Amino acid sequence: MEKIQQKATKMISELRNLSYERRLQHLELISLEQRRLRGQLIETFKYLNGLNNVTLEGLFERDGSVRPRNKGQKLLLRNFKTSQAMNFFPVKIAAPWNQLPEHIVSAGTVNTFKNCFDKYWITNPPVLLCTDSMSLTPGACV
């Protein structure tokens, strides 16, 4: 799908010679990978706040340590040796979720979360450096 979006943005003659990232900026779009991360973070918010009809006990494990910014919203980061386990949704989304500011993860509604998150992304765009892991900061996929 990403390749289709790349080709479609290249069809605009004024943008043809720009890089894919620049074309997306000019069109005010985000990449499909970034859109996927956004959707996963929204679903994580809904799950953690009991706003969905899914009853998957123990899908996420909250970080129980007491830290000033934590307030029970951080997820426990687990280490696994296999790449298959690293692609499991709760494992993959924990690091990007923990990097979000407290005012976003403690939003009262899904729409408030989305609006705050989108405003945050304007000034702090996600940098996705590798295909098997997602992060909001550069260098996290090394």
Disulfide bonds with the S-S distance in Angstrom:
none
